[in-house]
Amino acid sequence: MTESLAQLAARPVLVVDFGAQYAQLIARRVREANVYSEVVPHTMSAAEMLAKNPAAIVLSGGPASVYADGAPALDVALLTAGVPVFGMCYGFQAMVQALGGTVAHTGLGEYGSTQALVTDLSSTLFNGQVAEQSVWMSHGDSVTEAPAGMKVTASSPGALVAAFEDDERKLYGVQWHPEVVHSTYGQQVLENFLIRGAGLAGDWTASNVVEDQVAAVREQVGTGRVLCGLSGGVDSSVAAALVQRAVGDQLTCVFVDHGLLRSGEAEQVEQEFVAATGVSLVVVDAREQFLTALKGVSDPEQKRKIIGREFIRCFEQAARDLVGSTDGSGEGSERHPVEWLVQGTLYPDVVESGGGTGTANIKSHHNVGGLPDDLQFKLIEPLRMLFKDEVRKVGLELGVPESIVWRQPFPGPGLGIRIVGEVTAERLSILRAADAIAREELTAAGLDRDIWQCPVVLLAGVRSVGVQGDGRSYGHPIVLRPVSSEDAMTADWTRVPYDVLAKISTRITNEVPEVNRVVLDVTSKPPGTIEWE
Protein backbone atom coordinates (compact mmCIF):
# COMPACT_ATOMS: atom_id res chain seq x y z
CA MET A 1 0.00 0.00 0.00
CA THR A 2 1.36 3.45 -0.91
CA GLU A 3 2.45 5.45 2.10
CA SER A 4 0.95 8.87 2.76
CA LEU A 5 2.97 12.08 2.56
CA ALA A 6 2.90 12.35 6.36
CA GLN A 7 4.32 8.85 6.69
CA LEU A 8 7.01 9.55 4.12
CA ALA A 9 7.92 12.85 5.76
CA ALA A 10 8.17 11.05 9.10
CA ARG A 11 11.05 8.99 7.65
CA PRO A 12 12.93 11.42 5.40
CA VAL A 13 16.18 10.97 3.56
CA LEU A 14 18.37 13.57 5.22
CA VAL A 15 20.83 15.47 3.04
CA VAL A 16 23.56 16.72 5.37
CA ASP A 17 24.90 20.02 4.02
CA PHE A 18 28.67 20.36 4.47
CA GLY A 19 28.66 23.74 2.74
CA ALA A 20 28.18 22.42 -0.78
CA GLN A 21 26.96 24.60 -3.62
CA TYR A 22 24.52 21.87 -4.53
CA ALA A 23 23.05 20.49 -1.29
CA GLN A 24 19.56 21.50 -2.43
CA LEU A 25 20.22 19.94 -5.82
CA ILE A 26 21.01 16.64 -4.09
CA ALA A 27 17.68 16.86 -2.27
CA ARG A 28 15.96 17.41 -5.61
CA ARG A 29 17.72 14.45 -7.19
CA VAL A 30 16.55 12.27 -4.32
CA ARG A 31 12.98 13.43 -4.92
CA GLU A 32 13.35 12.71 -8.64
CA ALA A 33 13.64 9.10 -7.49
CA ASN A 34 10.22 9.60 -5.83
CA VAL A 35 11.78 9.60 -2.36
CA TYR A 36 11.10 12.36 0.17
CA SER A 37 14.18 14.33 1.30
CA GLU A 38 15.10 17.23 3.57
CA VAL A 39 18.28 19.30 3.90
CA VAL A 40 19.85 19.64 7.36
CA PRO A 41 23.01 21.51 8.41
CA HIS A 42 26.19 19.66 9.33
CA THR A 43 26.04 21.52 12.65
CA MET A 44 23.00 19.47 13.67
CA SER A 45 24.10 16.80 16.14
CA ALA A 46 23.99 13.12 15.25
CA ALA A 47 21.41 12.60 17.99
CA GLU A 48 19.14 15.24 16.48
CA MET A 49 19.49 13.74 13.01
CA LEU A 50 18.75 10.24 14.24
CA ALA A 51 15.77 11.57 16.21
CA LYS A 52 14.22 12.45 12.83
CA ASN A 53 14.06 8.69 12.16
CA PRO A 54 15.75 8.99 8.74
CA ALA A 55 15.21 6.32 6.12
CA ALA A 56 18.71 7.11 4.83
CA ILE A 57 21.38 9.81 5.05
CA VAL A 58 23.27 11.48 2.20
CA LEU A 59 26.46 13.40 3.00
CA SER A 60 27.03 16.30 0.60
CA GLY A 61 30.24 17.69 -0.79
CA GLY A 62 31.87 20.79 0.62
CA PRO A 63 34.60 23.34 -0.05
CA ALA A 64 36.93 22.41 2.81
CA SER A 65 39.72 19.87 3.16
CA VAL A 66 39.03 17.34 5.90
CA TYR A 67 42.36 18.43 7.37
CA ALA A 68 41.62 22.17 7.40
CA ASP A 69 41.24 23.96 10.72
CA GLY A 70 37.56 24.11 11.58
CA ALA A 71 36.57 21.67 8.82
CA PRO A 72 33.18 20.04 9.44
CA ALA A 73 33.58 16.70 11.17
CA LEU A 74 31.37 13.63 10.86
CA ASP A 75 30.19 11.94 14.03
CA VAL A 76 30.83 8.21 13.66
CA ALA A 77 27.51 7.64 15.46
CA LEU A 78 25.76 8.37 12.16
CA LEU A 79 27.66 5.51 10.55
CA THR A 80 27.03 2.95 13.29
CA ALA A 81 23.30 3.53 13.86
CA GLY A 82 22.20 1.08 11.16
CA VAL A 83 20.87 3.85 8.90
CA PRO A 84 21.99 3.56 5.23
CA VAL A 85 24.54 6.31 4.46
CA PHE A 86 25.86 7.58 1.13
CA GLY A 87 28.79 10.02 1.04
CA MET A 88 29.82 12.08 -1.98
CA CYS A 89 32.99 14.17 -2.44
CA TYR A 90 33.70 15.76 0.98
CA GLY A 91 31.09 13.51 2.57
CA PHE A 92 32.93 10.50 1.12
CA GLN A 93 36.22 11.63 2.65
CA ALA A 94 34.56 12.46 5.97
CA MET A 95 33.25 8.87 6.10
CA VAL A 96 36.76 7.56 5.45
CA GLN A 97 38.26 9.69 8.20
CA ALA A 98 35.53 8.78 10.72
CA LEU A 99 35.90 5.04 10.03
CA GLY A 100 39.70 4.95 10.26
CA GLY A 101 40.68 4.99 6.58
CA THR A 102 43.27 7.32 5.08
CA VAL A 103 42.76 10.63 3.28
CA ALA A 104 46.03 12.10 1.99
CA HIS A 105 47.47 15.14 0.22
CA THR A 106 48.64 13.24 -2.86
CA GLY A 107 49.12 16.23 -5.14
CA LEU A 108 46.78 14.56 -7.62
CA GLY A 109 43.66 16.68 -7.29
CA GLU A 110 40.93 16.32 -9.88
CA TYR A 111 38.56 19.07 -11.02
CA GLY A 112 35.84 18.86 -13.64
CA SER A 113 35.10 16.02 -16.04
CA THR A 114 37.13 12.90 -15.17
CA GLN A 115 37.08 9.29 -16.29
CA ALA A 116 36.32 6.80 -13.52
CA LEU A 117 36.85 3.07 -13.87
CA VAL A 118 34.25 0.88 -12.16
CA THR A 119 35.77 -2.41 -11.07
CA ASP A 120 32.58 -4.18 -9.94
CA LEU A 121 29.51 -3.83 -12.14
CA SER A 122 27.54 -6.20 -9.91
CA SER A 123 27.91 -3.88 -6.92
CA THR A 124 24.98 -2.07 -5.34
CA LEU A 125 25.89 1.39 -6.66
CA PHE A 126 27.02 0.42 -10.16
CA ASN A 127 24.66 -2.38 -11.10
CA GLY A 128 23.36 -1.93 -14.66
CA GLN A 129 26.01 0.58 -15.71
CA VAL A 130 29.26 0.60 -17.71
CA ALA A 131 32.85 0.24 -16.54
CA GLU A 132 34.17 3.55 -17.88
CA GLN A 133 32.17 6.56 -16.74
CA SER A 134 32.53 10.30 -17.11
CA VAL A 135 32.15 11.83 -13.65
CA TRP A 136 32.44 15.33 -12.18
CA MET A 137 35.27 15.62 -9.68
CA SER A 138 36.26 18.46 -7.36
CA HIS A 139 38.85 17.32 -4.83
CA GLY A 140 42.39 18.16 -3.77
CA ASP A 141 42.86 15.38 -1.21
CA SER A 142 42.35 11.72 -2.12
CA VAL A 143 41.44 8.52 -0.31
CA THR A 144 44.47 6.22 -0.37
CA GLU A 145 43.21 3.52 1.98
CA ALA A 146 39.58 2.51 2.43
CA PRO A 147 38.26 1.82 5.95
CA ALA A 148 38.24 -1.80 7.11
CA GLY A 149 35.30 -3.74 5.72
CA MET A 150 34.81 -1.48 2.70
CA LYS A 151 34.97 -2.97 -0.78
CA VAL A 152 36.59 -0.60 -3.28
CA THR A 153 34.47 -0.49 -6.46
CA ALA A 154 35.94 2.33 -8.57
CA SER A 155 39.11 4.34 -9.15
CA SER A 156 40.21 7.35 -11.18
CA PRO A 157 43.61 8.72 -12.31
CA GLY A 158 43.84 10.90 -9.20
CA ALA A 159 41.97 8.70 -6.72
CA LEU A 160 42.99 5.12 -6.14
CA VAL A 161 39.88 4.73 -4.01
CA ALA A 162 37.10 6.58 -5.84
CA ALA A 163 34.12 4.53 -4.60
CA PHE A 164 33.41 1.90 -1.99
CA GLU A 165 30.54 0.09 -0.34
CA ASP A 166 29.68 -2.21 2.54
CA ASP A 167 26.30 -3.86 2.06
CA GLU A 168 26.31 -5.36 5.53
CA ARG A 169 26.58 -1.97 7.25
CA LYS A 170 24.75 -0.22 4.37
CA LEU A 171 27.55 2.31 3.93
CA TYR A 172 28.36 3.66 0.46
CA GLY A 173 30.35 6.47 -1.09
CA VAL A 174 31.84 8.02 -4.23
CA GLN A 175 34.54 10.66 -4.63
CA TRP A 176 32.62 12.53 -7.34
CA HIS A 177 29.39 14.52 -7.58
CA PRO A 178 26.62 12.20 -8.85
CA GLU A 179 24.00 14.95 -8.44
CA VAL A 180 25.24 17.03 -11.39
CA VAL A 181 24.36 16.25 -15.00
CA HIS A 182 28.06 16.10 -15.93
CA SER A 183 28.25 12.72 -14.14
CA THR A 184 26.67 10.60 -16.86
CA TYR A 185 25.39 7.82 -14.58
CA GLY A 186 25.04 10.04 -11.51
CA GLN A 187 21.28 9.75 -11.06
CA GLN A 188 21.42 5.98 -11.52
CA VAL A 189 24.17 5.74 -8.88
CA LEU A 190 22.03 7.75 -6.45
CA GLU A 191 18.89 5.77 -7.22
CA ASN A 192 20.79 2.49 -6.79
CA PHE A 193 21.74 3.65 -3.30
CA LEU A 194 18.18 4.65 -2.45
CA ILE A 195 16.42 1.60 -3.89
CA ARG A 196 18.99 -1.22 -3.77
CA GLY A 197 21.08 -0.02 -0.84
CA ALA A 198 18.51 1.60 1.44
CA GLY A 199 15.53 -0.45 0.24
CA LEU A 200 13.24 2.53 -0.33
CA ALA A 201 10.10 2.12 -2.41
CA GLY A 202 9.90 5.44 -4.24
CA ASP A 203 6.39 6.47 -3.14
CA TRP A 204 6.84 10.26 -3.25
CA THR A 205 4.35 11.26 -5.98
CA ALA A 206 2.14 14.21 -6.86
CA SER A 207 -1.00 12.19 -6.15
CA ASN A 208 -0.06 11.34 -2.57
CA VAL A 209 1.03 14.95 -1.98
CA VAL A 210 -2.44 16.12 -3.04
CA GLU A 211 -4.29 13.47 -1.07
CA ASP A 212 -2.29 13.99 2.10
CA GLN A 213 -2.24 17.79 2.03
CA VAL A 214 -5.97 18.00 1.36
CA ALA A 215 -6.57 15.84 4.44
CA ALA A 216 -4.06 17.86 6.50
CA VAL A 217 -5.64 21.20 5.55
CA ARG A 218 -9.14 19.94 6.37
CA GLU A 219 -7.98 18.82 9.80
CA GLN A 220 -6.04 22.03 10.37
CA VAL A 221 -8.81 24.42 9.37
CA GLY A 222 -11.93 22.64 10.58
CA THR A 223 -14.85 24.99 10.00
CA GLY A 224 -12.70 28.13 9.96
CA ARG A 225 -12.55 30.69 7.19
CA VAL A 226 -9.47 31.00 5.01
CA LEU A 227 -7.86 33.71 2.90
CA CYS A 228 -5.38 32.97 0.14
CA GLY A 229 -2.99 35.59 -1.13
CA LEU A 230 -3.31 34.97 -4.86
CA SER A 231 -0.70 36.46 -7.16
CA GLY A 232 -1.63 34.55 -10.30
CA GLY A 233 1.73 32.81 -10.30
CA VAL A 234 2.23 29.06 -10.21
CA ASP A 235 2.82 28.74 -6.48
CA SER A 236 -0.12 30.71 -5.10
CA SER A 237 -2.47 29.31 -7.78
CA VAL A 238 -1.61 25.69 -6.93
CA ALA A 239 -1.83 26.42 -3.20
CA ALA A 240 -5.26 28.00 -3.71
CA ALA A 241 -6.51 25.07 -5.81
CA LEU A 242 -5.30 22.59 -3.20
CA VAL A 243 -6.90 24.44 -0.28
CA GLN A 244 -10.13 24.91 -2.25
CA ARG A 245 -10.32 21.16 -2.79
CA ALA A 246 -9.91 20.75 0.97
CA VAL A 247 -12.35 23.37 2.33
CA GLY A 248 -14.45 24.57 -0.61
CA ASP A 249 -16.27 27.87 -0.11
CA GLN A 250 -14.57 28.44 3.25
CA LEU A 251 -11.78 29.87 1.06
CA THR A 252 -11.70 33.39 -0.34
CA CYS A 253 -8.81 34.41 -2.59
CA VAL A 254 -7.47 37.94 -2.31
CA PHE A 255 -5.58 39.42 -5.23
CA VAL A 256 -3.58 42.48 -4.17
CA ASP A 257 -2.80 44.81 -7.04
CA HIS A 258 0.24 46.43 -5.47
CA GLY A 259 1.23 48.32 -8.58
CA LEU A 260 4.37 46.20 -8.94
CA LEU A 261 2.84 43.89 -11.54
CA ARG A 262 3.77 43.40 -15.16
CA SER A 263 1.60 44.70 -17.96
CA GLY A 264 -1.81 42.97 -18.19
CA GLU A 265 -1.19 40.77 -15.17
CA ALA A 266 -4.12 41.86 -13.01
CA GLU A 267 -6.58 41.22 -15.85
CA GLN A 268 -5.07 37.79 -16.51
CA VAL A 269 -5.51 36.73 -12.91
CA GLU A 270 -9.12 37.88 -12.75
CA GLN A 271 -10.07 36.17 -16.01
CA GLU A 272 -8.00 32.97 -16.27
CA PHE A 273 -7.82 31.70 -12.71
CA VAL A 274 -11.40 32.45 -11.72
CA ALA A 275 -12.69 30.93 -14.96
CA ALA A 276 -10.64 27.78 -14.37
CA THR A 277 -11.37 27.24 -10.69
CA GLY A 278 -14.52 29.15 -9.81
CA VAL A 279 -12.96 30.47 -6.60
CA SER A 280 -14.33 33.49 -4.81
CA LEU A 281 -11.94 36.35 -5.64
CA VAL A 282 -11.58 39.76 -4.01
CA VAL A 283 -9.40 42.33 -5.79
CA VAL A 284 -7.70 44.97 -3.63
CA ASP A 285 -6.33 48.11 -5.30
CA ALA A 286 -3.32 48.93 -3.10
CA ARG A 287 -1.09 50.67 -5.61
CA GLU A 288 -0.89 53.94 -3.72
CA GLN A 289 -0.41 52.17 -0.39
CA PHE A 290 2.67 50.24 -1.61
CA LEU A 291 4.26 53.19 -3.40
CA THR A 292 3.89 55.34 -0.30
CA ALA A 293 5.46 52.64 1.90
CA LEU A 294 8.38 52.19 -0.52
CA LYS A 295 9.10 55.90 -0.97
CA GLY A 296 12.78 56.70 -0.45
CA VAL A 297 13.77 53.04 0.10
CA SER A 298 16.60 51.59 -1.98
CA ASP A 299 17.92 48.74 0.19
CA PRO A 300 16.68 45.45 -1.33
CA GLU A 301 16.19 43.63 1.98
CA GLN A 302 14.19 46.55 3.34
CA LYS A 303 12.07 46.65 0.18
CA ARG A 304 11.27 42.95 0.50
CA LYS A 305 10.26 43.33 4.14
CA ILE A 306 8.11 46.39 3.42
CA ILE A 307 6.34 44.59 0.58
CA GLY A 308 5.75 41.54 2.79
CA ARG A 309 4.38 43.71 5.57
CA GLU A 310 2.03 45.63 3.29
CA PHE A 311 0.75 42.39 1.76
CA ILE A 312 -0.23 41.19 5.22
CA ARG A 313 -1.89 44.50 6.06
CA CYS A 314 -3.98 44.19 2.89
CA PHE A 315 -5.03 40.66 3.80
CA GLU A 316 -5.93 41.74 7.33
CA GLN A 317 -8.15 44.51 5.95
CA ALA A 318 -9.71 42.09 3.46
CA ALA A 319 -10.46 39.74 6.35
CA ARG A 320 -12.17 42.54 8.29
CA ASP A 321 -14.19 43.46 5.22
CA LEU A 322 -15.26 39.85 4.72
CA VAL A 323 -16.28 39.50 8.35
CA GLY A 324 -18.30 42.69 8.13
CA SER A 325 -20.20 41.33 5.16
CA THR A 326 -21.20 38.02 6.74
CA ASP A 327 -24.45 39.43 8.08
CA GLY A 328 -26.11 42.74 8.75
CA SER A 329 -25.55 42.72 12.48
CA GLY A 330 -22.48 43.82 14.32
CA GLU A 331 -21.88 40.25 15.47
CA GLY A 332 -20.36 38.87 12.29
CA SER A 333 -16.79 39.15 13.50
CA GLU A 334 -17.58 37.08 16.58
CA ARG A 335 -19.20 34.26 14.66
CA HIS A 336 -17.17 34.23 11.48
CA PRO A 337 -13.55 35.24 12.10
CA VAL A 338 -11.02 34.72 9.32
CA GLU A 339 -8.22 32.89 11.09
CA TRP A 340 -6.14 31.39 8.30
CA LEU A 341 -3.93 32.72 5.53
CA VAL A 342 -2.70 30.51 2.67
CA GLN A 343 0.69 31.24 1.16
CA GLY A 344 2.46 29.59 -1.76
CA THR A 345 5.75 29.26 0.12
CA LEU A 346 8.13 26.73 -1.46
CA TYR A 347 11.14 24.88 -0.09
CA PRO A 348 13.67 27.10 -1.96
CA ASP A 349 12.00 30.15 -0.32
CA VAL A 350 12.60 28.60 3.09
CA VAL A 351 16.19 27.59 2.30
CA GLU A 352 17.23 30.95 0.82
CA SER A 353 15.69 32.82 3.74
CA GLY A 354 17.97 30.94 6.12
CA GLY A 355 15.42 28.39 7.30
CA GLY A 356 16.54 25.26 5.50
CA THR A 357 20.21 24.58 6.05
CA GLY A 358 21.27 26.66 8.99
CA THR A 359 23.50 28.72 6.70
CA ALA A 360 23.45 32.44 5.95
CA ASN A 361 20.34 34.20 4.70
CA ILE A 362 20.78 34.65 0.94
CA LYS A 363 17.72 36.89 0.68
CA SER A 364 14.49 37.29 2.62
CA HIS A 365 11.52 36.09 0.63
CA HIS A 366 8.51 38.30 1.27
CA ASN A 367 6.50 35.33 2.49
CA VAL A 368 9.20 33.96 4.81
CA GLY A 369 11.64 36.54 6.16
CA GLY A 370 9.40 39.51 5.42
CA LEU A 371 6.35 38.70 7.57
CA PRO A 372 5.53 41.18 10.36
CA ASP A 373 5.90 40.08 13.98
CA ASP A 374 2.30 41.01 14.78
CA LEU A 375 0.79 38.74 12.12
CA GLN A 376 -2.90 38.23 12.91
CA PHE A 377 -3.33 35.02 10.92
CA LYS A 378 -2.35 31.42 11.32
CA LEU A 379 -0.48 30.29 8.21
CA ILE A 380 -1.33 27.43 5.87
CA GLU A 381 1.62 26.59 3.61
CA PRO A 382 0.74 23.34 1.83
CA LEU A 383 3.67 23.60 -0.63
CA ARG A 384 6.33 24.55 1.91
CA MET A 385 8.40 21.38 1.44
CA LEU A 386 8.12 21.22 -2.37
CA PHE A 387 10.41 22.34 -5.17
CA LYS A 388 8.98 24.19 -8.17
CA ASP A 389 8.88 21.18 -10.51
CA GLU A 390 6.97 19.23 -7.84
CA VAL A 391 4.49 22.11 -7.50
CA ARG A 392 3.83 21.97 -11.25
CA LYS A 393 3.10 18.23 -11.00
CA VAL A 394 0.73 18.84 -8.10
CA GLY A 395 -0.97 21.61 -10.08
CA LEU A 396 -1.59 19.30 -13.03
CA GLU A 397 -2.87 16.62 -10.63
CA LEU A 398 -5.35 19.21 -9.26
CA GLY A 399 -6.52 20.20 -12.75
CA VAL A 400 -5.02 23.69 -12.74
CA PRO A 401 -4.81 24.84 -16.41
CA GLU A 402 -1.46 24.35 -18.13
CA SER A 403 -1.36 28.06 -19.01
CA ILE A 404 -1.02 28.75 -15.28
CA VAL A 405 1.03 25.70 -14.29
CA TRP A 406 3.70 26.44 -16.91
CA ARG A 407 3.74 30.18 -16.44
CA GLN A 408 7.22 31.59 -15.91
CA PRO A 409 7.91 32.32 -12.23
CA PHE A 410 7.40 35.89 -11.07
CA PRO A 411 8.44 36.98 -7.57
CA GLY A 412 5.83 38.05 -5.04
CA PRO A 413 7.50 41.47 -4.56
CA GLY A 414 7.11 41.88 -8.33
CA LEU A 415 8.88 44.66 -10.17
CA GLY A 416 9.79 46.20 -6.84
CA ILE A 417 12.87 43.97 -6.69
CA ARG A 418 13.65 44.40 -10.38
CA ILE A 419 14.32 48.10 -9.91
CA VAL A 420 17.80 48.61 -8.49
CA GLY A 421 17.15 51.71 -6.42
CA GLU A 422 14.05 53.48 -5.19
CA VAL A 423 10.69 52.33 -6.55
CA THR A 424 8.64 55.13 -8.12
CA ALA A 425 5.63 55.23 -10.41
CA GLU A 426 7.77 56.57 -13.27
CA ARG A 427 10.38 53.84 -12.92
CA LEU A 428 7.70 51.17 -12.74
CA SER A 429 6.20 52.50 -15.98
CA ILE A 430 9.61 52.32 -17.72
CA LEU A 431 10.31 48.78 -16.50
CA ARG A 432 6.78 47.56 -17.25
CA ALA A 433 7.10 48.69 -20.88
CA ALA A 434 10.54 47.11 -21.33
CA ASP A 435 9.42 43.86 -19.68
CA ALA A 436 6.36 43.60 -21.93
CA ILE A 437 8.54 43.91 -25.05
CA ALA A 438 10.97 41.23 -23.85
CA ARG A 439 8.14 38.82 -23.06
CA GLU A 440 6.42 39.44 -26.39
CA GLU A 441 9.58 38.71 -28.39
CA LEU A 442 10.53 35.61 -26.38
CA THR A 443 7.02 34.23 -26.87
CA ALA A 444 7.09 35.06 -30.60
CA ALA A 445 10.39 33.16 -30.87
CA GLY A 446 8.84 30.08 -29.21
CA LEU A 447 11.23 30.21 -26.25
CA ASP A 448 8.74 30.23 -23.36
CA ARG A 449 9.35 26.58 -22.42
CA ASP A 450 13.13 26.84 -22.93
CA ILE A 451 13.54 29.73 -20.50
CA TRP A 452 12.78 29.33 -16.80
CA GLN A 453 12.23 33.06 -16.59
CA CYS A 454 13.67 36.29 -17.92
CA PRO A 455 13.79 39.02 -15.30
CA VAL A 456 14.09 42.46 -16.87
CA VAL A 457 15.95 44.79 -14.53
CA LEU A 458 16.03 48.59 -14.43
CA LEU A 459 19.24 50.12 -13.10
CA ALA A 460 17.46 53.17 -11.75
CA GLY A 461 20.49 54.73 -10.12
CA VAL A 462 22.66 54.42 -13.22
CA ARG A 463 22.66 56.64 -16.31
CA SER A 464 24.44 55.83 -19.55
CA VAL A 465 25.33 58.09 -22.45
CA GLY A 466 23.68 57.31 -25.77
CA VAL A 467 22.70 58.76 -29.13
CA GLN A 468 18.99 58.94 -29.89
CA GLY A 469 17.35 61.16 -32.50
CA ASP A 470 20.73 62.49 -33.69
CA GLY A 471 21.38 63.88 -30.25
CA ARG A 472 23.02 62.93 -26.99
CA SER A 473 20.83 61.01 -24.53
CA TYR A 474 21.39 60.23 -20.91
CA GLY A 475 19.11 57.28 -20.23
CA HIS A 476 18.69 54.21 -18.06
CA PRO A 477 20.25 50.81 -18.82
CA ILE A 478 17.99 47.76 -18.90
CA VAL A 479 19.37 44.32 -18.03
CA LEU A 480 18.01 41.09 -19.52
CA ARG A 481 18.46 38.04 -17.29
CA PRO A 482 17.25 34.94 -19.20
CA VAL A 483 17.91 31.80 -17.15
CA SER A 484 17.32 28.07 -17.45
CA SER A 485 16.61 26.08 -14.30
CA GLU A 486 14.50 23.31 -12.81
CA ASP A 487 13.78 24.78 -9.39
CA ALA A 488 15.69 28.08 -9.08
CA MET A 489 18.16 26.63 -6.58
CA THR A 490 20.71 26.51 -9.39
CA ALA A 491 20.48 28.13 -12.82
CA ASP A 492 22.42 28.86 -15.97
CA TRP A 493 21.98 31.81 -18.31
CA THR A 494 19.99 30.88 -21.41
CA ARG A 495 21.71 31.19 -24.78
CA VAL A 496 18.99 33.23 -26.46
CA PRO A 497 19.58 33.52 -30.25
CA TYR A 498 21.31 36.75 -31.21
CA ASP A 499 18.55 37.78 -33.62
CA VAL A 500 15.99 37.55 -30.79
CA LEU A 501 18.19 39.60 -28.47
CA ALA A 502 18.65 42.16 -31.26
CA LYS A 503 14.87 42.51 -31.71
CA ILE A 504 14.36 42.97 -27.97
CA SER A 505 17.11 45.57 -27.72
CA THR A 506 15.96 47.50 -30.78
CA ARG A 507 12.35 47.61 -29.67
CA ILE A 508 13.14 48.63 -26.10
CA THR A 509 15.48 51.47 -27.11
CA ASN A 510 13.03 52.62 -29.82
CA GLU A 511 9.79 52.30 -27.86
CA VAL A 512 10.86 53.18 -24.31
CA PRO A 513 12.32 56.72 -24.56
CA GLU A 514 13.94 56.66 -21.12
CA VAL A 515 16.12 53.64 -22.02
CA ASN A 516 19.17 53.93 -24.28
CA ARG A 517 21.06 50.75 -23.49
CA VAL A 518 20.17 47.03 -23.14
CA VAL A 519 22.69 44.62 -21.60
CA LEU A 520 22.71 40.84 -21.07
CA ASP A 521 23.47 39.14 -17.73
CA VAL A 522 25.48 35.96 -18.38
CA THR A 523 26.04 34.90 -14.76
CA SER A 524 25.07 31.44 -13.54
CA LYS A 525 23.60 30.66 -10.10
CA PRO A 526 25.74 30.29 -8.11
CA PRO A 527 27.42 32.73 -7.81
CA GLY A 528 24.65 35.16 -8.81
CA THR A 529 21.03 34.86 -7.72
CA ILE A 530 18.31 34.94 -10.40
CA GLU A 531 16.88 38.23 -9.21
CA TRP A 532 19.21 41.22 -8.87
CA GLU A 533 17.77 42.40 -5.56
Rosetta blueprint (number, residue, H / E / L):
1 M L
2 T L
3 E L
4 S L
5 L H
6 A H
7 Q H
8 L H
9 A H
10 A L
11 R L
12 P L
13 V E
14 L E
15 V E
16 V E
17 D E
18 F L
19 G L
20 A L
21 Q L
22 Y L
23 A H
24 Q H
25 L H
26 I H
27 A H
28 R H
29 R H
30 V H
31 R H
32 E H
33 A L
34 N L
35 V L
36 Y L
37 S E
38 E E
39 V E
40 V E
41 P E
42 H L
43 T L
44 M L
45 S L
46 A H
47 A H
48 E H
49 M H
50 L H
51 A H
52 K L
53 N L
54 P L
55 A L
56 A E
57 I E
58 V E
59 L E
60 S L
61 G L
62 G L
63 P L
64 A L
65 S L
66 V L
67 Y L
68 A L
69 D L
70 G L
71 A L
72 P L
73 A L
74 L L
75 D L
76 V H
77 A H
78 L H
79 L L
80 T L
81 A L
82 G L
83 V L
84 P L
85 V E
86 F E
87 G E
88 M E
89 C L
90 Y H
91 G H
92 F H
93 Q H
94 A H
95 M H
96 V H
97 Q H
98 A H
99 L L
100 G L
101 G L
102 T E
103 V E
104 A E
105 H L
106 T L
107 G L
108 L L
109 G L
110 E E
111 Y E
112 G E
113 S E
114 T E
115 Q E
116 A E
117 L E
118 V E
119 T L
120 D L
121 L L
122 S L
123 S L
124 T L
125 L L
126 F L
127 N L
128 G L
129 Q L
130 V L
131 A L
132 E E
133 Q E
134 S E
135 V E
136 W E
137 M E
138 S E
139 H E
140 G L
141 D L
142 S E
143 V E
144 T E
145 E E
146 A L
147 P L
148 A L
149 G L
150 M L
151 K E
152 V E
153 T E
154 A E
155 S E
156 S E
157 P L
158 G L
159 A E
160 L E
161 V E
162 A E
163 A E
164 F E
165 E E
166 D E
167 D L
168 E L
169 R L
170 K L
171 L E
172 Y E
173 G E
174 V E
175 Q L
176 W L
177 H L
178 P L
179 E L
180 V L
181 V L
182 H L
183 S L
184 T L
185 Y L
186 G H
187 Q H
188 Q H
189 V H
190 L H
191 E H
192 N H
193 F H
194 L H
195 I H
196 R H
197 G H
198 A L
199 G L
200 L L
201 A L
202 G L
203 D L
204 W L
205 T L
206 A H
207 S H
208 N H
209 V H
210 V H
211 E H
212 D H
213 Q H
214 V H
215 A H
216 A H
217 V H
218 R H
219 E H
220 Q H
221 V H
222 G L
223 T L
224 G L
225 R E
226 V E
227 L E
228 C E
229 G E
230 L L
231 S L
232 G L
233 G L
234 V H
235 D H
236 S H
237 S H
238 V H
239 A H
240 A H
241 A H
242 L H
243 V H
244 Q H
245 R H
246 A H
247 V H
248 G H
249 D H
250 Q H
251 L E
252 T E
253 C E
254 V E
255 F E
256 V E
257 D E
258 H L
259 G L
260 L L
261 L L
262 R L
263 S L
264 G L
265 E H
266 A H
267 E H
268 Q H
269 V H
270 E H
271 Q H
272 E H
273 F H
274 V H
275 A H
276 A H
277 T H
278 G L
279 V L
280 S L
281 L E
282 V E
283 V E
284 V E
285 D E
286 A L
287 R H
288 E H
289 Q H
290 F H
291 L H
292 T H
293 A H
294 L H
295 K L
296 G L
297 V L
298 S L
299 D L
300 P H
301 E H
302 Q H
303 K H
304 R H
305 K H
306 I H
307 I H
308 G H
309 R H
310 E H
311 F H
312 I H
313 R H
314 C H
315 F H
316 E H
317 Q H
318 A H
319 A H
320 R H
321 D H
322 L H
323 V H
324 G H
325 S L
326 T L
327 D L
328 G L
329 S L
330 G L
331 E L
332 G H
333 S H
334 E H
335 R H
336 H L
337 P L
338 V E
339 E E
340 W E
341 L E
342 V E
343 Q L
344 G L
345 T L
346 L L
347 Y H
348 P H
349 D H
350 V H
351 V H
352 E H
353 S H
354 G H
355 G H
356 G L
357 T L
358 G L
359 T L
360 A L
361 N L
362 I L
363 K L
364 S L
365 H L
366 H L
367 N L
368 V L
369 G L
370 G L
371 L L
372 P L
373 D L
374 D L
375 L L
376 Q L
377 F L
378 K E
379 L E
380 I E
381 E L
382 P L
383 L L
384 R L
385 M L
386 L L
387 F L
388 K H
389 D H
390 E H
391 V H
392 R H
393 K H
394 V H
395 G H
396 L H
397 E H
398 L H
399 G L
400 V L
401 P L
402 E H
403 S H
404 I H
405 V H
406 W L
407 R L
408 Q L
409 P L
410 F L
411 P L
412 G L
413 P L
414 G H
415 L H
416 G H
417 I H
418 R L
419 I E
420 V L
421 G L
422 E L
423 V L
424 T L
425 A H
426 E H
427 R H
428 L H
429 S H
430 I H
431 L H
432 R H
433 A H
434 A H
435 D H
436 A H
437 I H
438 A H
439 R H
440 E H
441 E H
442 L H
443 T H
444 A H
445 A L
446 G L
447 L L
448 D L
449 R L
450 D L
451 I L
452 W L
453 Q E
454 C L
455 P L
456 V E
457 V E
458 L E
459 L L
460 A L
461 G L
462 V L
463 R L
464 S E
465 V E
466 G E
467 V E
468 Q E
469 G L
470 D L
471 G E
472 R E
473 S E
474 Y E
475 G E
476 H E
477 P E
478 I E
479 V E
480 L E
481 R L
482 P L
483 V E
484 S E
485 S L
486 E L
487 D L
488 A L
489 M L
490 T L
491 A E
492 D E
493 W E
494 T L
495 R L
496 V L
497 P L
498 Y H
499 D H
500 V H
501 L H
502 A H
503 K H
504 I H
505 S H
506 T H
507 R H
508 I H
509 T H
510 N H
511 E H
512 V L
513 P L
514 E L
515 V E
516 N E
517 R E
518 V E
519 V E
520 L E
521 D L
522 V L
523 T L
524 S L
525 K E
526 P L
527 P L
528 G L
529 T L
530 I L
531 E L
532 W L
533 E L
